[in-house]
Amino acid sequence: MSQPTTCSKCNGSGVTGQVRYTVITKPDGSQEPVTETFTGPCSGCNGSGRTY
């Protein structure tokens, strides 16, 4: 079995900056795009900071 290495996507921190794009519909029927930026578990290592 190979040894774990530091995840290159998060540099071992286990978290990455992520962006979510959505559209909300207002009561008058118009739509507005919404961008949310947040920190979440790294998709490369599932938050562990290590990959195999």
C-alpha positions as CSV (number, residue, x, y, z in Angstrom):
1,M,0.0,0.0,0.0
2,S,1.3,3.4,-0.9
3,Q,2.1,6.1,1.8
4,P,-0.2,9.1,2.1
5,T,1.0,12.3,0.7
6,T,-0.1,15.9,1.2
7,C,-3.2,16.8,-0.9
8,S,-2.1,19.1,-3.8
9,K,-5.6,20.7,-4.1
10,C,-5.7,22.0,-0.5
11,N,-2.0,21.9,0.5
12,G,-2.8,19.6,3.4
13,S,-5.3,21.9,5.1
14,G,-8.3,19.7,4.3
15,V,-10.4,22.7,3.2
16,T,-10.8,24.8,0.0
17,G,-12.6,27.9,-1.0
18,Q,-15.8,26.9,-3.0
19,V,-18.4,28.8,-4.9
20,R,-22.1,28.0,-5.3
21,Y,-24.1,29.6,-8.1
22,T,-27.9,29.7,-7.7
23,V,-30.9,31.7,-9.1
24,I,-33.6,33.0,-6.8
25,T,-37.1,34.0,-8.0
26,K,-38.4,37.1,-6.4
27,P,-42.1,37.6,-5.4
28,D,-42.7,39.7,-8.6
29,G,-41.5,36.8,-10.8
30,S,-38.1,38.3,-11.7
31,Q,-35.0,36.2,-11.2
32,E,-31.7,37.2,-9.7
33,P,-28.4,35.3,-9.8
34,V,-26.7,34.7,-6.5
35,T,-23.1,33.7,-5.9
36,E,-22.1,32.3,-2.5
37,T,-18.5,31.8,-1.5
38,F,-17.7,29.5,1.4
39,T,-15.0,27.2,2.8
40,G,-15.7,23.5,2.7
41,P,-14.1,20.1,2.7
42,C,-11.6,19.6,-0.1
43,S,-12.9,17.5,-2.9
44,G,-9.5,16.0,-3.6
45,C,-9.0,14.4,-0.1
46,N,-12.5,14.6,1.4
47,G,-11.2,16.9,4.1
48,S,-8.4,14.7,5.4
49,G,-5.5,16.7,3.9
50,R,-3.9,13.5,2.6
51,T,-4.2,11.5,-0.6
52,Y,-2.9,8.0,-1.4
